[in-house]
Amino acid sequence: MHRPLAMGIDVGTGSVKAGLFLPGADSPAAYASQAYAQEPVPSRPTWAEVDTERWRTALLLAVDRLPAGLRAEVGSVGVTGLFPALIAMDSEGQALRPAILYSDRRSTAELEDLRARGLDRAIERVAGGEPTPGTTSALSYLWLSSNEPEVDVQARWFGHGTTWLGAWLTGQIAIDASNASMTGLYDTRAGGWSDALMAELAIDPARWPPIVGSGRPIGGLRPEVAGLLGLPVGTPVTLAGGDTACAAVGAGCADSGRCFLSSGTTDTLCLCLDEFRYDPRLFCAAHALPELWLSMAPTMYTGGALDWCGRLLGTASEDPAELVLALAESLPAGGGGVVFLPYLMGERSPVRDPLAKGVLHGLGPATGPAEVARAVVDGGALAIRTCLDALRGTSEPPAHITIVGRPASSAVLNRARAAATGVPVVALEFEEATLLGAAACGAQAAGLISRTGELTEPYLRHTSRFEPDPQAAAAYERLLPLYTDLYAALKERDLFARLPHPG
């Protein structure tokens, strides 16, 4: 008799991934990914949202690519995804409008109102992070209730992307603790919704889902959905956590003091903690695993800046970042003579500024594609350095940083990250740590394994290590004050807010 397979589902930025994993194996039994388009909202440059039907379609296509025979052997499903992504839902869990994503900045007026009332600090202390448009989904809700009251009236539930997906898969409404941590309404230290915060914000707690930990399933696959996916009816489904929390599981960061970087469109540097620790420059969220927390320093668009730069330089490649990395490799760290602030979509950590913009400083007649590419790589590395400096304020420096995600295989990026931070970088060869972590949480909750490490540990044996290069490290030390002073000078003169709107 075959041992059941653990399925992971990851609804990410731009693609949905599905994988099948066998405990004890060091490679997935099957894996598939399906891209989806996240189109800009016309005349709304600060908005970032996606129709949930794009997620559902991409999921069906991705799962359909997995061998039917293996799908029939699935014994658990663990679900993760980008977070936060606020969704207004009816009583059945159907989305009433597109999901408002973490990178959305429409709720700046709501944030200013909270600040005027002194509520931003209350949220910060209880929820574990300063409220930020998009990243704090309570702000997105407050915007929706003011600007789309008809949706607010129709909605029975407000949750995140995995709440919606879990409802479709099982018919049950729930949210996990790591996702709840990013609402601004959750008591991250004590656990559970904060009645005090909800009362201050005039938010009805009955409209927010029950919190179900990743240690138990929310329900079984509904027959009609099981038929569409080719999976056994009743397969236990677990809301494993937000993508960063699941990446921590997949990267083996299950002990206090472990540090990892979840690398993708955004880069999130995380430190695993055995207690809640508040720092105003960071976010402290519940881990996907019980009795653990993550001190998180998320950037907004450092990975996305690589793709942006590739498109700017005229590549038609499906992976624009490839051109940027190849060009950057032709110059040493800091060798382009240009400093780049990667704030194309604002910034979250340690700078909290939704109005910040990307900046290329130092352009001259000799500046060419290689110099711009080098600056973009250096700017991303320095952003991670500033995040690590903030994290170091809450703990001892880590022995190394584990890198997970699609860009983890880039030697150019990893050498830059090691040199800029002064900490060795260990890159996992298996890039889909988030998917692996979700599958592991689902398998443990369903009783297929007794601990998540039974599924994840074989993957942790395959790594590449990058030590800080002394010359590159010295170059980054020289660049760092210019990098931080450049932002401070622009902010002091209010030059970001004074920029004209495009179009």
C-alpha positions in Angstrom: 0.0 0.0 0.0 1.4 3.4 -1.0 2.0 6.0 1.7 -0.3 9.0 1.2 1.1 12.1 -0.5 1.0 15.6 1.0 -0.2 18.4 -1.3 0.8 22.0 -1.0 -1.0 24.9 -2.7 0.6 28.3 -2.9 -1.3 31.3 -4.3 1.5 33.7 -5.0 2.1 37.0 -6.7 1.6 36.2 -10.4 1.3 32.4 -10.2 -0.3 29.6 -8.4 1.8 26.5 -7.5 0.8 23.0 -6.6 3.1 20.2 -5.4 2.9 16.6 -4.2 5.4 15.5 -1.5 6.3 12.1 -0.1 7.7 12.1 3.5 11.4 11.1 3.5 12.0 12.1 -0.2 14.3 15.0 -1.1 12.4 16.1 -4.2 8.7 16.5 -5.0 6.7 13.6 -6.5 5.2 16.2 -8.8 5.1 20.0 -9.2 3.3 22.5 -11.4 2.9 26.3 -11.7 0.4 28.4 -13.6 0.9 32.1 -14.1 -2.0 34.5 -13.9 -2.2 38.2 -14.9 -2.5 40.9 -12.3 -3.5 43.8 -14.4 -3.1 47.4 -13.1 -6.3 49.2 -12.3 -6.8 51.9 -15.0 -6.2 55.4 -13.6 -5.5 54.0 -10.1 -1.7 53.8 -9.8 -1.8 53.2 -6.1 -4.2 50.2 -6.3 -3.1 46.6 -6.3 -5.9 44.0 -6.6 -6.7 40.8 -8.3 -9.9 39.0 -9.3 -10.1 35.8 -7.3 -11.4 34.0 -10.4 -7.9 34.3 -11.8 -6.6 32.4 -8.7 -9.2 29.7 -9.1 -8.5 29.3 -12.8 -4.7 29.1 -12.3 -5.1 26.6 -9.5 -7.3 24.3 -11.6 -4.8 24.5 -14.4 -1.8 23.9 -12.1 -3.4 20.9 -10.4 -4.5 19.4 -13.7 -0.8 19.2 -14.7 -0.1 16.9 -11.8 -0.3 13.2 -12.7 -3.8 11.9 -12.1 -2.5 8.7 -10.5 -0.5 10.6 -7.9 -3.4 13.0 -7.2 -5.5 10.0 -6.3 -3.0 9.2 -3.5 -3.2 12.6 -1.8 -3.9 12.4 1.9 -3.6 16.0 2.9 -3.8 19.5 1.5 -1.9 22.5 3.0 -2.8 26.0 1.7 -0.8 29.1 1.7 -0.6 32.3 -0.3 0.4 35.9 -0.5 -0.6 37.9 2.6 -2.4 40.0 3.4 -5.0 40.1 0.7 -8.3 41.4 2.0 -11.4 39.8 0.5 -15.0 40.7 1.2 -17.1 37.5 1.0 -20.8 36.5 1.2 -22.0 33.9 3.6 -20.8 31.1 1.3 -17.3 32.5 1.1 -17.7 33.9 -2.5 -15.7 37.0 -3.2 -17.8 40.2 -3.7 -15.0 42.2 -5.3 -11.3 41.7 -6.2 -8.9 41.0 -3.4 -7.0 44.1 -2.1 -3.3 43.1 -1.9 -0.4 43.8 0.4 1.1 46.2 -2.1 -2.0 48.4 -2.3 -1.7 52.0 -1.1 -5.2 53.4 -1.5 -5.8 53.6 2.3 -3.4 56.4 3.1 -6.3 58.7 4.2 -7.5 56.0 6.6 -4.1 55.7 8.1 -3.9 59.5 8.6 -7.2 59.3 10.4 -5.9 56.6 12.7 -2.8 58.7 13.4 -5.0 61.8 14.2 -6.9 59.7 16.7 -3.8 58.1 18.2 -5.0 54.6 17.3 -2.0 53.7 15.1 0.2 53.2 18.2 -2.4 51.1 19.9 -2.6 48.8 16.8 1.2 48.7 16.7 1.7 47.6 20.2 -1.1 44.9 20.2 -0.9 43.6 16.6 2.9 43.7 16.4 3.5 46.3 13.6 2.8 49.8 12.6 -0.3 50.0 10.4 0.6 50.4 6.8 -1.7 50.7 3.7 -2.1 47.3 2.1 0.1 45.5 4.6 -2.5 46.1 7.4 -5.7 44.8 6.0 -7.9 46.6 8.6 -6.9 49.8 6.7 -8.1 48.2 3.5 -11.4 47.3 5.2 -11.8 50.9 6.5 -11.3 52.2 2.9 -13.8 49.7 1.6 -16.5 50.6 4.2 -16.2 54.3 3.3 -15.8 54.0 -0.5 -17.8 50.9 -1.4 -20.5 50.8 1.3 -22.7 48.6 -0.9 -20.0 45.9 -0.7 -19.7 46.3 3.0 -23.4 45.9 3.4 -23.5 42.7 1.3 -20.5 41.1 3.0 -20.9 38.5 5.7 -17.2 37.8 6.1 -13.9 39.6 5.7 -10.7 37.5 5.5 -7.6 36.9 3.5 -6.9 35.0 0.3 -6.5 31.6 2.1 -9.8 32.2 3.8 -11.5 32.5 0.4 -9.6 29.5 -0.9 -10.4 27.4 2.2 -14.1 28.2 1.9 -14.1 27.1 -1.8 -12.3 23.9 -1.0 -14.2 22.9 2.2 -17.2 25.1 2.7 -15.7 26.3 6.0 -14.8 29.8 6.9 -11.5 30.3 8.9 -8.2 32.2 9.1 -4.9 31.1 10.5 -2.9 33.0 13.1 -0.2 34.3 10.8 -2.7 35.8 8.5 -4.7 37.2 11.4 -1.5 38.8 12.6 -1.5 41.0 9.5 -5.0 42.4 9.9 -4.1 44.9 12.6 -7.0 43.5 14.6 -5.3 40.5 16.2 -3.5 40.3 19.6 -0.3 38.8 18.3 1.2 38.3 21.8 -1.8 36.7 23.5 -3.5 35.2 20.4 -7.1 35.9 19.3 -9.0 38.8 17.9 -8.6 42.0 19.9 -12.1 43.1 21.0 -10.6 46.4 22.2 -9.1 47.3 18.8 -12.2 46.3 17.0 -14.3 48.4 19.3 -12.0 51.4 18.8 -12.3 51.0 15.0 -16.1 50.3 15.1 -15.5 46.9 13.4 -17.8 44.0 14.1 -15.8 41.0 15.3 -18.6 38.7 14.2 -17.6 39.4 10.5 -14.1 38.1 10.9 -13.4 34.4 10.7 -12.7 32.0 13.5 -9.0 31.5 14.0 -7.9 27.9 13.3 -4.2 27.0 13.9 -2.2 25.2 11.3 -2.1 22.2 13.6 -5.6 21.1 12.6 -7.6 20.9 9.4 -10.5 23.3 8.8 -12.5 20.5 7.0 -12.5 18.0 4.1 -12.6 18.6 0.4 -16.1 19.1 -0.9 -17.2 16.4 -3.4 -17.7 18.9 -6.3 -14.3 20.5 -5.7 -12.6 17.1 -5.3 -14.0 16.1 -8.6 -12.6 19.2 -10.3 -9.2 18.7 -8.8 -9.0 15.0 -9.2 -8.4 14.5 -5.4 -10.1 12.1 -2.9 -13.3 13.4 -1.5 -12.9 14.5 2.2 -9.1 15.0 2.0 -8.2 17.1 5.1 -7.5 20.8 4.2 -5.3 23.0 6.5 -4.8 26.7 6.3 -1.0 26.4 6.8 -0.3 30.1 7.1 0.8 33.1 5.1 3.5 32.6 2.5 6.3 34.0 4.7 5.3 31.8 7.7 5.2 28.7 5.5 8.5 29.6 3.9 9.9 29.6 7.5 8.7 26.0 7.9 10.1 25.0 4.6 13.5 26.6 5.3 13.8 24.8 8.6 13.4 28.0 10.7 11.6 26.3 13.5 13.9 27.4 16.4 14.5 30.7 18.0 17.4 32.6 16.4 17.1 31.1 12.9 17.1 33.7 10.2 15.9 33.4 6.6 15.1 35.5 3.6 12.0 34.8 1.6 13.0 36.1 -1.8 10.6 36.9 -4.7 8.8 40.0 -5.9 9.2 41.2 -2.4 12.1 40.2 -0.1 11.2 39.4 3.6 13.9 38.9 6.1 12.7 37.0 9.1 14.0 36.0 12.5 12.3 33.1 14.4 11.5 34.0 18.0 10.2 32.0 21.0 8.4 35.0 22.4 6.5 38.0 21.0 8.9 41.0 20.5 7.7 44.4 19.5 9.9 46.7 17.4 8.4 49.7 15.6 10.5 49.2 12.5 9.4 45.6 12.0 6.4 43.4 12.1 6.0 40.6 14.6 3.6 37.9 13.4 2.6 34.5 14.5 4.6 31.7 13.0 2.9 28.9 11.2 4.1 26.7 14.0 2.6 27.0 17.6 4.4 28.9 20.3 6.7 30.7 17.9 6.7 34.1 16.3 8.4 35.8 13.3 10.1 39.2 13.5 9.6 40.2 9.9 11.3 43.0 7.9 9.5 42.9 4.5 10.6 45.1 1.6 7.9 46.1 -0.8 9.4 45.5 -4.3 13.1 44.7 -4.2 12.7 41.5 -6.3 10.1 43.2 -8.6 12.7 46.0 -9.2 14.8 43.4 -11.1 12.0 42.7 -13.5 11.2 46.4 -13.8 14.8 47.1 -14.7 14.9 44.3 -17.3 11.8 45.8 -19.0 13.3 49.3 -18.8 16.4 48.0 -20.6 14.2 46.6 -23.3 14.3 42.8 -22.9 11.4 40.8 -24.2 12.3 37.8 -22.1 9.7 36.1 -19.9 12.3 36.5 -17.1 13.5 40.1 -17.4 15.6 39.8 -14.3 18.0 37.5 -16.2 19.3 40.3 -18.3 19.8 42.5 -15.2 21.7 39.9 -13.3 24.0 39.2 -16.3 24.7 42.9 -16.8 25.3 43.4 -13.1 27.9 40.6 -13.0 30.1 42.6 -15.3 30.8 45.2 -12.6 31.9 44.9 -9.0 29.8 45.9 -6.0 29.2 49.6 -6.2 31.1 49.7 -9.5 28.3 51.5 -11.4 28.7 54.8 -9.6 24.9 54.9 -9.2 22.8 54.5 -6.1 19.3 53.0 -6.4 16.5 53.2 -3.9 14.2 50.3 -4.7 11.0 52.0 -3.4 9.0 51.6 -6.6 5.8 50.7 -4.7 6.7 52.5 -1.5 8.5 50.7 1.3 7.6 48.7 4.5 10.7 48.0 6.5 12.6 49.4 8.1 11.4 52.5 6.2 7.6 52.8 6.6 6.6 55.1 3.7 3.8 54.3 1.2 4.6 57.5 -0.7 8.3 56.7 -1.3 9.4 56.2 -4.9 12.2 54.5 -6.7 15.3 56.7 -7.2 18.4 56.3 -9.4 21.0 58.8 -8.1 24.2 59.6 -9.9 23.3 59.2 -13.6 25.8 60.6 -16.0 26.7 60.5 -19.7 28.8 57.3 -19.1 25.9 55.5 -17.3 24.8 52.5 -19.4 22.7 49.4 -18.9 25.4 47.6 -16.9 25.7 50.5 -14.4 21.9 50.7 -13.9 21.7 46.9 -13.5 24.5 47.0 -10.9 22.8 49.8 -9.0 19.5 47.8 -8.9 21.3 44.7 -7.5 23.2 46.8 -5.0 20.1 48.7 -3.9 18.3 45.5 -3.2 21.2 44.2 -1.2 21.4 47.4 0.8 17.7 47.2 1.5 18.2 43.8 3.0 21.2 45.1 5.0 19.0 47.8 6.6 16.4 45.2 7.4 19.0 43.0 9.1 20.3 46.0 11.1 16.7 46.4 12.4 16.4 42.8 13.2 19.7 42.8 15.0 18.2 45.2 17.5 16.0 42.5 18.7 18.4 39.6 18.9 22.0 38.4 18.4 23.3 38.4 14.8 22.4 35.2 13.0 25.0 32.6 12.2 23.8 32.6 8.6 20.8 33.7 6.5 18.9 30.9 4.7 17.6 32.1 1.3 14.5 30.6 -0.2 12.4 31.5 -3.3 13.0 31.8 -7.1 15.9 34.2 -6.9 17.7 32.0 -4.3 19.7 30.3 -7.1 21.3 33.6 -8.3 25.0 33.7 -7.4 25.1 37.4 -8.2 22.3 38.2 -5.8 23.6 35.9 -3.0 27.1 37.3 -3.2 25.7 40.8 -3.0 23.5 39.9 0.0 26.3 38.2 1.9 28.7 41.1 1.3 26.1 43.8 2.2 25.0 42.1 5.4 28.4 40.7 6.4 26.6 37.3 7.1 27.1 34.1 5.2 24.2 33.2 2.9 23.0 29.6 2.5 20.8 29.1 -0.5 18.4 26.1 -0.7 18.6 24.4 -4.0 14.9 23.6 -3.8 13.3 27.0 -4.4 9.7 26.3 -3.4 10.2 26.4 0.4 6.8 28.1 0.8 5.0 25.3 -1.0 7.0 22.7 1.0 6.2 24.3 4.3 2.4 24.4 3.4 2.5 20.7 2.5 4.3 19.9 5.7 1.8 21.8 7.9 -1.1 20.1 6.1 0.5 16.7 6.5 1.1 17.1 10.2 -2.4 18.4 10.8 -3.8 15.4 8.9 -1.7 12.9 10.9 0.5 11.8 8.0 3.6 12.9 9.9 4.3 13.7 13.5 6.3 16.8 12.9 6.9 19.1 9.9 10.6 18.3 9.8 9.8 14.8 8.6 8.8 16.3 5.3 11.2 19.3 5.1 14.5 18.1 6.5 15.6 16.1 3.4 15.4 19.3 1.3 17.7 21.2 3.7 20.7 19.0 2.9 21.0 20.5 -0.6 22.5 24.0 -0.4 25.0 26.5 -1.8 27.0 28.7 0.7 28.2 32.2 0.0 30.7 33.9 2.3 31.0 37.7 2.4 33.7 39.0 0.1 35.9 41.5 1.9 36.3 43.9 -1.0 32.6 43.9 -1.8 31.7 44.2 1.9 33.9 47.3 2.1 32.2 48.8 -1.0 28.8 48.3 0.6 29.9 49.9 3.9 30.9 53.0 1.9 27.6 53.0 0.0 25.3 52.4 3.0 25.4 56.0 4.5 24.7 57.4 1.0 21.8 55.0 0.5 20.2 55.9 3.9 21.0 59.7 3.6 19.5 59.9 0.1 16.1 58.7 1.4 16.3 60.9 4.5 17.0 64.0 2.4 14.2 63.3 0.0 11.8 62.6 2.8 12.8 65.7 4.8 12.0 67.9 1.8 8.7 66.1 1.2 9.9 65.4 -2.4 8.1 62.1 -2.8 4.7 63.6 -2.0 5.4 66.5 -4.3 5.9 64.4 -7.4 3.1 64.8 -10.0 0.9 61.8 -10.6 1.6 59.9 -13.8 -0.7 60.6 -16.7 
